[in-house]
Amino acid sequence: MKIILSTDFSEENKVLLPYAIDFLKNSGGEIIIFHAYMDNVFIGSNSYPGNMDTDNYFTTELLIELEKNSQQIMLEKTQYLINLINEEGLENITVRPVLVSGDPEEELIELSKSENPDLILMGTRGKGGKRFLEGSLVKSVMTKCNVPMLFIPEGYSWRKSNEVVYATDFNELDINTIDKIFNILKPYKPHIHVLHFIEDAEGPKEAIMMEELEQAFLEKEYEGEIHFQLINTNNAPQALKIFCERNDISLSSFIAYHKGFFDFMFKEKLDKDDFLNLNIPMLTFKEFSK
């Protein structure tokens, strides 16, 4: 198994490390620790006084310092991760740093294409406490990478991802996606709760579709359990939160769609913030999975 651990070098990203290690404990594999520093912030800037030659000299000096600092921090982060792996006596996990200059979004997408990882691991907050999901980075990466992505909330303490909510709108990719969840979370033998939120008028049609989805898993072999449930509610976000609290859910999962992002998927019943506000890890899949 190969994991890309994408970090902005913030302290909040330390929560990612136990997940990366735990996924590989049994099977072994490689962790690619990735960081992109944005040199385009300085290149071509007209905000500095002086003539062009002075500007070029000034920005070159800044870029050299930026690269030097990034290399030093990457060395420290890589060694810290290696030390954690060694402390657990694991010899089947390797670590490879990838440090690049450029736009983090574009570089991560390109890295995912060239490395073809099994999973990309990221935080939901970075430096300054900004939610990545409030910006363009994660939304864009979600719908451009053919790779499952796991997002860990700021301050979240690691625990086994064995109680999982998978929210469905009865997409043709559901079966394939649920299979992938079982495969990724195989070390935990997960219990997957497949949920769909309905209003009274929708009941009969959705009941048939949920039964068809359940039938597809009757003869499948997988490590863990799966349960299918329709939840009748006029407040899907609240119902989702209550369900997760009552069932001690440790991970939510869903398909990230191109059109309208979550709005298209859940027909305005749920959006990305409803999942983010659960404050639990989120495992997402692109609409057209590989």
MARPATI-338338 format. One line per 3 residues: number of its first residue (from 1); their letters; for each residue y, x, z of N, C-alpha, C. Coordinates in pm, whole numbers, plus 32768, in hexadecimal, padded with zeros to 4 digits. Example, Ala and Ser with C-alpha at 12.3 -4.5 7.8 and 13.67 -1.06 7.14 Angstrom:
1	as	7DC7:8527:830C:7E3E:84CE:830C:7EB6:8528:830C | 7F1F:8505:82C4:7F96:8557:82CA:8003:850A:8313
This chain:
1	mki	7F89:8055:8000:8000:8000:8000:807C:8058:8000 | 80DE:802E:7FB3:815B:8079:7FA9:81CF:801E:7FD2 | 8223:8050:802C:8295:8004:805E:8315:8051:8045
4	ils	837B:800B:8010:8401:8044:800B:844E:8011:8084 | 847A:806D:80D8:84CC:804A:814B:855C:806C:8126 | 85AC:8005:810B:8636:8019:80E0:8692:8016:8159
7	tdf	86E0:807F:816B:8735:808A:81E0:87C3:80B2:81BC | 8823:8081:8208:88AE:80AE:81F7:88D1:8113:8264 | 886A:8145:82AA:887A:81AA:8314:88B5:8170:8393
10	see	88C4:80ED:839E:88F9:80B2:8419:888D:80AE:8484 | 88B7:80A6:8501:8859:809F:8570:8807:801F:8569 | 8843:7FB5:8530:87FC:7F35:8527:877B:7F43:84D5
13	nkv	8778:7FA2:847A:8704:7FB1:8422:868B:7FED:8468 | 869C:801D:84E4:862A:8055:852D:85BD:7FED:8544 | 85E3:7F6F:8546:8581:7F05:855C:851C:7EFE:84EA
16	llp	853E:7F38:8476:84E4:7F35:8403:846C:7F91:8414 | 847D:7FFC:845F:8418:8065:8465:8391:8036:849B | 838D:7FEC:850C:830A:7FBF:853D:82BE:7F68:84D9
19	yai	830A:7F19:848B:82C9:7EC4:8426:828A:7F19:83B8 | 82D5:7F79:8387:82A0:7FCF:831D:8221:8015:8349 | 8222:8049:83C2:81AD:8091:83F6:8138:8033:840B
22	dfl	8153:7FBF:8444:80E7:7F63:8467:809F:7F2D:83EC | 80E9:7F14:8381:80AB:7EE2:8307:8046:7F46:82CE | 805B:7FC7:82E9:8008:8030:82AD:7FA2:806C:830C
25	kns	7F9F:803D:8387:7F45:8079:83EA:7EB5:807E:83BC | 7E84:8010:8388:7DF6:8008:8365:7DDA:803C:82D9 | 7E2B:8015:827A:7E0F:8038:81EE:7E45:80C1:81C8
28	gge	7EAD:80EE:820E:7EEF:8169:81E6:7F4A:8150:8170 | 7F97:81B5:814C:7FEF:81A5:80DA:806C:81F9:80E9 | 80D4:81D0:80A1:814F:821E:809A:81C8:81C9:80BD
31	iii	8223:8203:810C:82A4:81C5:8129:830F:8216:80DF | 8355:81D3:8084:83C6:8213:8040:8444:81E8:8089 | 8485:8244:80CE:8501:8222:8113:8574:823B:80B2
34	fha	85BC:81CF:8094:861E:81D0:8026:86AC:81B9:805A | 8708:8206:8022:8797:81F0:803E:87E8:8214:7FC3 | 884C:81C2:7FA5:88A9:81DF:7F37:8936:81E4:7F6F
37	ymd	897A:8251:7F59:8A06:825B:7F84:8A5E:8242:7F0B | 8AC6:81F5:7F1D:8B14:81C0:7EAD:8B83:8220:7E85 | 8B62:827F:7E2E:8BC8:82DD:7E01:8C2F:829B:7DA5
40	nvf	8C0E:8226:7D6F:8C6D:81E4:7D16:8CE6:81AE:7D61 | 8CE0:81B2:7DE6:8D55:818C:7E34:8DC7:81ED:7E1A | 8D9F:826C:7DFF:8E03:82D4:7DED:8E1D:82F6:7D5B
43	igs	8DB5:82F3:7D0B:8DC5:831C:7C7F:8E25:82BF:7C36 | 8E82:82FB:7BEF:8EDE:82AC:7B9E:8F48:8262:7BED | 8F55:8280:7C6D:8FB7:823A:7CBE:9044:8263:7C98
46	nsy	90A1:8203:7C90:912D:8221:7C74:9183:820D:7CF0 | 9143:8205:7D63:918C:81E3:7DDC:91C5:825D:7E22 | 91A4:82D5:7DF1:91D5:834D:7E31:924E:8383:7DE7
49	pgn	92AE:83BA:7E2F:9327:83ED:7DEE:930B:846F:7DA4 | 9364:8491:7D49:9357:8511:7D03:9327:84FE:7C76 | 931F:856F:7C2E:92F3:8567:7BA3:925C:855E:7B9A
52	mdt	9226:8551:7B23:9197:853C:7B0D:9145:85B1:7B3F | 9174:862D:7B28:9128:86A2:7B54:9119:86A5:7BEB | 9184:8684:7C31:917F:8680:7CC3:911F:8614:7CF2
55	dny	9126:85A0:7CB0:90CD:8531:7CD5:903B:855A:7CC3 | 901E:8599:7C50:8F94:85C2:7C35:8F62:8625:7C9F | 8FB9:8681:7CC4:8F93:86E4:7D29:8F79:869E:7DAE
58	ftt	8FD3:8641:7DD1:8FC8:85FC:7E51:8F48:85A9:7E58 | 8F2B:855E:7DEE:8EB3:850A:7DEF:8E35:855F:7DEA | 8E38:85CE:7DA5:8DC4:8628:7DA1:8DA4:865C:7E2C
61	ell	8E0C:8683:7E76:8DF8:86B2:7EFE:8DBB:8645:7F56 | 8DED:85CB:7F44:8DB7:855C:7F92:8D24:8542:7F70 | 8D03:8548:7EF0:8C7A:8530:7EC5:8C1B:859A:7EFA
64	iel	8C47:8615:7EFB:8BF4:8682:7F30:8BD7:866B:7FC4 | 8C40:8643:800D:8C2F:862A:809D:8BD7:85B0:80B5 | 8BEA:8549:8063:8B9A:84CF:8070:8B07:84EC:8057
67	ekn	8AEB:8539:7FEF:8A61:855C:7FD0:8A23:85B1:803E | 8A6F:8610:806F:8A3E:8668:80D9:8A1C:861A:8158 | 8A75:85C0:8180:8A5C:856E:81F7:89E4:8512:81E3
70	sqq	89D8:84D9:816C:8967:847F:814F:88E3:84CB:8154 | 88E1:8543:811F:8867:8594:8122:883D:85B4:81B1 | 889F:85D4:8206:8881:85F5:8291:884B:857C:82DD
73	iml	8889:8509:82C7:885B:8490:830B:87D0:8467:82D8 | 87BA:8474:8257:8736:8453:821F:86CB:84AD:825B | 86EA:852D:826B:868C:858A:82A8:866A:855E:8336
76	ekt	86CE:8535:8382:86B8:8509:840C:8667:8488:8412 | 8689:8428:83BC:8641:83A7:83BB:85B0:83BB:8391 | 859A:840F:832E:8512:8429:82FF:84BE:846A:836C
79	qyl	84F7:84CC:83AF:84AE:8511:841A:8491:84B2:848E | 84F0:845B:84AD:84DC:83FA:8518:8466:839E:84F8 | 845F:8371:847B:83F0:831B:8451:836B:8367:8457
82	inl	836B:83E2:8429:82F2:8434:842E:82C4:8448:84BE | 8322:845D:8518:8300:846F:85A5:82BF:83F2:85DF | 82F2:837D:85BB:82B7:8300:85E9:8227:82F1:85B8
85	ine	8211:8316:853A:818A:830F:8501:812C:836F:8549 | 815C:83E9:8564:810A:844D:85A8:80EB:8424:8637 | 814A:83E3:8679:8134:83B6:8703:80C1:8353:870C
88	egl	80AA:8309:86A1:803D:82A8:86A0:7FBC:82E4:8669 | 7FC0:8365:864B:7F48:83AA:861D:7F18:837D:8594 | 7F75:8353:853E:7F50:8322:84BA:7F5B:8391:8454
91	eni	7EEF:83A9:840D:7EEE:8412:83A7:7EE5:83DA:831A | 7EE4:8357:830F:7ED3:8318:828D:7F55:82E0:8254 | 7FC7:8302:8293:8049:82D2:8264:80A1:8348:8240
94	tvr	80D7:8347:81C8:8135:83AF:819E:81C1:8374:8190 | 8224:83CB:819C:82B0:83A1:8193:82F5:83F2:8127 | 833F:83AC:80CF:8388:83F1:8064:8417:83BE:8061
97	pvl	8479:8415:8076:8505:83EB:806E:8536:83E3:7FDE | 8585:837E:7FC0:85C7:8371:7F3E:865A:8356:7F58 | 86AC:83B9:7F3D:873D:83AF:7F50:8781:83BA:7EC9
100	vsg	87D2:8356:7EA8:8815:8355:7E26:88A7:8331:7E37 | 88F8:8354:7DD4:8983:8329:7DD1:898F:82B7:7D6E | 89D8:8251:7D94:89E7:81E0:7D3A:89ED:815D:7D85
103	dpe	89EA:80F1:7D3C:89F0:806C:7D76:896A:804A:7DB8 | 8969:8025:7E3A:88EA:800B:7E80:8894:7FA0:7E3C | 88D4:7F37:7E0B:888A:7ECC:7DC9:8842:7EFF:7D4D
106	eel	888B:7F3E:7CF4:8851:7F6D:7C76:87E7:7FD8:7C8E | 8802:8033:7CEC:87A4:809F:7D05:8723:806B:7D45 | 872E:8008:7D9D:86B6:7FCF:7DDA:8662:7F86:7D73
109	iel	86A3:7F3D:7D1B:865A:7EF5:7CB1:8612:7F58:7C57 | 8656:7FC3:7C30:8618:8027:7BDA:85A5:806E:7C21 | 85B5:808A:7CA1:854B:80CA:7CED:84D0:8070:7CF7
112	sks	84E8:7FF0:7D0A:8477:7F92:7D13:842B:7F8B:7C8F | 8472:7F99:7C1F:8431:7F97:7B9C:83DD:8015:7B86 | 8413:8087:7BAE:83CD:8106:7B95:835B:811E:7BF7
115	enp	836B:80EF:7C73:8306:8108:7CDA:829F:8099:7CE6 | 82C4:8020:7CBC:826A:7FAC:7CC4:822D:7F9F:7D50 | 8280:7F90:7DB7:824C:7F88:7E40:820C:7F01:7E5C
118	dli	81C3:7EFA:7ECA:8188:7E7B:7EF5:81EC:7E27:7F44 | 8252:7E6A:7F7D:82B0:7E25:7FD4:8331:7E76:7FDE | 83A2:7E2E:7FE3:8423:7E6B:8002:844E:7E36:808B
121	lmg	8475:7E90:80E2:8499:7E6E:816C:852D:7E8C:8181 | 8578:7E28:81B3:8607:7E36:81C7:8632:7DEE:8246 | 86AA:7E10:8276:86E6:7DC6:82E4:8740:7D58:82B0
124	trg	8763:7CF8:8305:87BF:7C8E:82DD:884E:7CAD:8304 | 8861:7D18:8352:88E7:7D44:8373:88EF:7DDA:8364 | 8966:7E0A:8348:8978:7E9A:8339:89F0:7ECA:8388
127	kgg	8A2E:7F32:8358:8AA0:7F6A:839D:8B11:7F03:83A7 | 8B4C:7EFC:841D:8BB8:7E9E:8432:8B87:7E12:8451 | 8B04:7DFF:845B:8ACE:7D7C:847F:8AD3:7D17:840F
130	krf	8AEF:7D40:8395:8AF7:7CE1:8327:8A6D:7CB5:82FD | 8A5C:7C34:82EA:89DE:7C00:82B9:89D0:7C20:8226 | 8965:7C66:8202:894E:7C83:8176:8942:7C01:8126
133	leg	8905:7B9B:8162:88EE:7B20:8118:8970:7AD5:80FC | 89DD:7AFD:8139:8A5D:7ABE:811B:8A9E:7AFF:80A1 | 8A69:7B70:8078:8A9E:7BB6:8004:8A43:7BA3:7F8D
136	slv	8A58:7BFA:7F2A:8A0E:7BEB:7EAD:8990:7C3E:7EA9 | 8985:7CA3:7EFF:8917:7D03:7EF4:888F:7CC1:7EFC | 8871:7C81:7F6B:87EB:7C4B:7F7F:87CC:7BDA:7F20
139	ksv	882C:7B80:7F09:8814:7B12:7EAC:87F1:7B46:7E21 | 8838:7BAB:7DF7:881F:7BE3:7D73:8798:7C2A:7D6E | 877B:7C7A:7DD3:86FE:7CC4:7DD6:8688:7C64:7DDD
142	mtk	8695:7BFA:7E2B:862A:7B98:7E39:85FE:7B60:7DB2 | 865F:7B47:7D5C:8640:7B04:7CDF:8630:7B64:7C69 | 863E:7BE7:7C84:862D:7C49:7C19:85B3:7CA3:7C2E
145	cnv	8583:7CAB:7CA7:850E:7CFF:7CC4:848F:7CAC:7CC5 | 842C:7CD7:7C7B:83AA:7C93:7C7E:8357:7CC5:7CF3 | 8394:7CD1:7D65:8355:7D0D:7DDB:8370:7CB5:7E54
148	pml	830C:7C96:7EA5:8326:7C4E:7F22:8388:7C9E:7F78 | 83E2:7C57:7FBE:8446:7C98:8011:8441:7C5E:809E | 843F:7CB7:8100:843C:7C8D:818C:84BF:7CB6:81CD
151	fip	8506:7C53:8205:8586:7C6B:8245:8578:7C57:82DC | 85A5:7CBA:832A:8599:7CB4:83BB:8623:7CA1:83F8 | 8634:7C3C:8450:86B8:7C23:848B:86E4:7C93:84E9
154	egy	8764:7C9E:84F9:879E:7CFE:8556:876E:7CE2:85E4 | 8744:7D4A:862A:871E:7D3C:86B5:8696:7CFD:86CC | 864D:7CDE:8661:85CB:7C9E:8672:8565:7D04:86A5
157	swr	8517:7CDE:8708:84AF:7D35:873F:842C:7D1D:86F6 | 83EB:7D88:86CF:8371:7D7B:8681:8307:7D29:86CA | 82C7:7CD2:8681:824D:7C8E:86B0:81F9:7C6A:8637
160	ksn	817B:7C50:864D:8120:7C35:85DF:814F:7BBD:858D | 814B:7BCF:850A:8171:7B62:84B0:80F6:7B0C:8493 | 80C9:7AC6:84FA:804D:7A79:84EA:8061:79E2:84E9
163	evv	80D8:79B2:850F:80F8:7923:8504:8166:7916:849C | 8141:78E0:8428:8199:78E5:83B3:81B7:7859:837F | 8235:783F:8362:825E:77C5:831C:8274:77E6:828A
166	yat	8233:779C:8232:824F:77A7:81A4:8288:7722:8175 | 8306:7722:814B:8349:76A8:811E:8332:7695:808A | 82FB:7623:8064:82DA:7609:7FD8:8327:7592:7FA0
169	dfn	8349:759C:7F21:837C:7529:7ED7:831C:750A:7E64 | 829D:752F:7E7A:8230:7515:7E1C:8248:7555:7D95 | 8257:75D7:7D99:8267:7627:7D21:81DE:7655:7CF1
172	eld	81D1:766C:7C6F:8152:7697:7C37:8129:7722:7C69 | 8188:776A:7CA5:816B:77F0:7CDA:813B:77EE:7D6A | 8134:7778:7DA8:8110:7770:7E36:808C:77B4:7E56
175	int	8025:7799:7E08:7FA0:77CF:7E25:7FA2:7867:7E20 | 7FDD:789C:7DB5:7FE6:792D:7DA6:8038:796C:7E16 | 80A6:792A:7E3C:80FD:795F:7EA4:80B8:795E:7F2B
178	idk	8073:78F3:7F4C:802C:78EC:7FCC:7FBD:7955:7FD1 | 7F79:7969:7F60:7F15:79D5:7F5A:7F55:7A5B:7F7B | 7FCD:7A74:7F48:8011:7AF2:7F61:8038:7AFF:7FF4
181	ifn	805F:7A90:8031:8081:7A95:80C0:8007:7ABE:8111 | 7F95:7A84:80F3:7F1A:7AA9:8139:7EFB:7B3D:8124 | 7F11:7B6D:80AB:7EF2:7BF9:808D:7F50:7C58:80D7
184	ilk	7FD3:7C3B:80D5:8034:7C90:8118:801F:7C90:81AF | 8002:7C1B:81E6:7FF4:7C0E:8277:7F62:7C17:82A5 | 7F0D:7C4B:8251:7E7E:7C52:826F:7E5F:7C92:82F6
187	pyk	7EA6:7CFC:8320:7E87:7D39:83A3:7E96:7CD8:8418 | 7EE7:7C6E:8407:7F01:7C11:8474:7EA9:7B94:8471 | 7E5B:7B82:8405:7E0D:7B07:83F2:7E67:7A8D:840E
190	phi	7ECB:7A79:83BB:7F35:7A18:83DA:7F08:7987:83D6 | 7F50:7935:8422:7F45:78A4:841B:7FBF:7873:83CF | 7FAA:7843:8355:8019:781A:82FF:802A:7782:8305
193	hvl	80A1:7758:8329:80C4:76CA:832C:8111:76AA:82AC | 80D3:7663:8251:8114:763E:81D4:815D:75B9:81EB | 81E2:75BC:81E1:8233:7547:8203:8281:7514:818B
196	hfi	8294:7491:818A:82F2:7453:812C:8339:73E3:8177 | 83BD:73DE:816A:840D:737B:81B1:842B:7306:8154 | 8413:728E:8186:8423:7216:8133:8478:71AE:817B
199	eda	84AC:7153:812A:84E9:70D8:815E:848B:7067:813D | 849D:6FF5:817C:843D:6F86:8170:841C:6F63:80DF | 8480:6F60:8089:846C:6F35:7FFE:8415:6F96:7FAF
202	egp	8409:7011:7FDF:83C0:7077:7F93:832D:707E:7FB9 | 8309:7040:8026:8285:7052:8063:820C:7052:8008 | 81EE:6FE5:7FBE:8172:6FDE:7F6F:8160:704F:7F0B
205	kea	81C7:706E:7EBF:81BE:70D6:7E5A:81A5:715E:7E99 | 81EF:717D:7F01:81E1:71FF:7F43:815A:720C:7F88 | 8128:719E:7FBD:80A5:71A1:8000:8038:71C9:7F9E
208	imm	803F:7196:7F25:7FDC:71B8:7EBD:7FE6:724B:7E98 | 8061:727C:7E86:8073:7308:7E61:8046:7366:7ED0 | 805E:7341:7F4E:8032:7395:7FBC:7F99:7396:7FC4
211	eel	7F5C:7325:7FAB:7EC9:731F:7FAC:7E8E:7375:7F3E | 7ECB:7375:7EC9:7E9D:73C9:7E5A:7EA8:745D:7E7D | 7F15:7482:7EBE:7F27:750D:7EE8:7EBF:7533:7F50
214	eqa	7EA4:74DA:7FAC:7E3F:74F5:8012:7DB4:7503:7FD4 | 7D96:74B1:7F73:7D14:74B7:7F30:7CFE:753F:7EEE | 7D67:757B:7EBC:7D5C:75FB:7E78:7D2D:766A:7ED5
217	fle	7D3D:7658:7F58:7D18:76C0:7FB7:7C95:76A4:8000 | 7C54:7635:7FE1:7BD8:7613:8026:7B69:7677:800A | 7B64:76AC:7F90:7AF8:7707:7F6A:7B25:7798:7F65
220	key	7BA0:77B3:7F8C:7BD1:783C:7F8B:7BA5:7888:8009 | 7B90:7908:7FF7:7B72:795E:8069:7BEC:79B1:808B | 7C16:79AB:8107:7C8A:79F7:8133:7C7E:7A0F:81C9
223	ege	7CC3:7A78:81F6:7CBF:7A9B:8283:7D31:7A56:82CA | 7D10:79EF:8319:7D75:79A2:835F:7D5B:790D:8352 | 7DC0:78BE:8371:7DB6:782E:836A:7E2B:77F6:831B
226	ihf	7E19:777B:82E9:7E86:773B:82A0:7E87:76A7:82C3 | 7EFF:7673:82D5:7F10:75E8:82FD:7F81:75AC:82A9 | 7F6E:7531:827A:7FCE:74EF:8222:800B:7476:8269
229	qli	808F:7468:825E:80D0:73FC:82A8:814E:73CC:8262 | 815A:7347:8257:81D6:7307:822C:8224:72E0:82A9 | 82A5:72FD:82A9:82F9:72DB:831B:8364:727A:82ED
232	ntn	8361:7201:8325:83C0:7199:8301:843D:71A9:8356 | 84AE:71C2:8315:852A:71DA:835F:85A2:71C5:8304 | 8612:71A1:8342:8690:719B:82F7:86E8:7212:8318
235	nap	86AF:7272:8361:86F7:72ED:8383:8694:7361:837B | 867F:7392:8302:861B:73FA:82EB:8638:747B:8338 | 86B3:74AD:833C:86CD:7528:8388:86A7:751E:841A
238	qal	86CA:74AD:8458:86A8:749B:84E5:8610:748F:84F7 | 85CF:7446:849D:853E:7436:84A6:84F6:74BC:8495 | 8529:750F:843A:84EF:7594:8425:84FD:75E9:84A2
241	kif	8572:75E8:84DE:858B:7637:8556:8531:760A:85CA | 8527:7587:85DD:84D2:7551:8649:8440:7576:8632 | 8413:756A:85B5:8388:758C:8597:836D:761E:85B8
244	cer	83C7:7677:8591:83B4:7706:85A9:83B2:7726:863E | 8407:76E4:8689:840B:76FC:8719:838C:76CA:875D | 835F:7654:8738:82E9:7618:8778:8268:7663:8755
247	ndi	8264:769E:86E0:81EB:76E2:86B3:81F4:777A:86BC | 825C:77AB:86FD:8270:783A:8711:8264:7886:868D | 82AA:7855:8627:82A5:7891:85A2:82E6:791B:85A4
250	sls	82A2:797D:856A:82D5:7A06:856A:8300:7A35:84E0 | 82F5:79DE:8479:8321:7A04:83F3:832E:7987:839D | 839A:7980:834F:83A9:7915:82ED:8399:794F:8262
253	sfi	836E:78FB:8203:8356:792C:817D:8377:78C1:8117 | 83A4:78EC:80A1:83CD:788E:8039:83DD:78D7:7FB5 | 83EC:788A:7F4A:8405:78C1:7EC5:849C:78BE:7EAD
256	ayh	84D2:7930:7E81:8561:7938:7E60:8574:7915:7DCD | 85B8:78A7:7DB3:85CC:7878:7D2B:864B:78B1:7CEE | 864E:78B5:7C69:86C6:78DE:7C21:8731:7872:7C2A
259	kgf	8712:77FC:7BFE:8776:7793:7BF1:879F:775D:7C78 | 881D:7770:7C9B:884F:7736:7D16:880F:7770:7D93 | 87C7:77DE:7D85:8785:781E:7DF7:8734:77B7:7E43
262	fdf	8748:77A8:7EC5:86F7:774A:7F11:871C:76B9:7EF6 | 8797:76A0:7EC9:87C0:7616:7EB1:8766:75D2:7E4D | 873F:761B:7DE4:86E6:75E2:7D7F:865B:75CB:7DBA
265	mfk	862F:762B:7E08:85A8:7624:7E3E:8597:75AD:7E9B | 85F6:759B:7EF6:85E5:7535:7F5C:863D:74BA:7F46 | 867A:74B3:7ED1:86C8:743E:7EAF:872C:741B:7F1D
268	ekl	8770:7484:7F4E:87DB:7479:7FB0:87A9:7452:803B | 8727:744E:8054:86F5:7433:80DA:8700:74AE:8132 | 86E6:7522:80F5:86EE:75A0:813D:8736:7607:80E6
271	dkd	877A:7665:8125:87B3:76D3:80DA:8794:7755:8123 | 87C2:77C4:80EB:879F:7847:8120:87CA:7858:81B2 | 883C:781F:81D6:886C:782F:825F:8812:77EA:82C5
274	dfl	87CF:777F:829B:8773:773B:82F6:86FF:7796:831C | 86D0:77E5:82BD:8665:7845:82DB:869B:78BD:8329 | 8711:78EA:8301:874F:795B:8345:8769:793B:83D7
277	nln	8794:78C0:83F4:87B5:7898:847C:873B:7886:84D5 | 86C4:788D:849C:864B:788B:84EF:863D:790C:853F | 867F:7976:850F:867C:79F9:8551:85EE:7A30:855E
280	ipm	85A0:7A1A:84F6:851B:7A55:84ED:850F:7A98:8465 | 84B0:7AF4:8453:849F:7B35:83D1:8488:7AD1:8360 | 84B6:7AF4:82E8:84A9:7A9F:8272:8463:7AEB:8203
283	ltf	83F9:7AB3:81CE:83AE:7AEE:8160:83C9:7A9B:80E4 | 8407:7AD8:807F:842E:7A8C:8008:83E9:7AC1:7F8B | 83D8:7A67:7F2C:8398:7A87:7EAD:83F1:7A56:7E3C
286	kef	83F7:7AA5:7DD3:8443:7A7D:7D5E:8400:7A06:7D1A | 844F:79B6:7CD7:841A:793E:7C95:83A9:795F:7C34 | 83BC:79C7:7BE2:8354:79EC:7B84:8314:7A6B:7BB3
289	sk	82B2:7A5D:7C0C:8271:7ACF:7C4B:8218:7B17:7BE6 | 8201:7B9A:7C01:81AC:7BE7:7BA6:811B:7BCE:7BC5
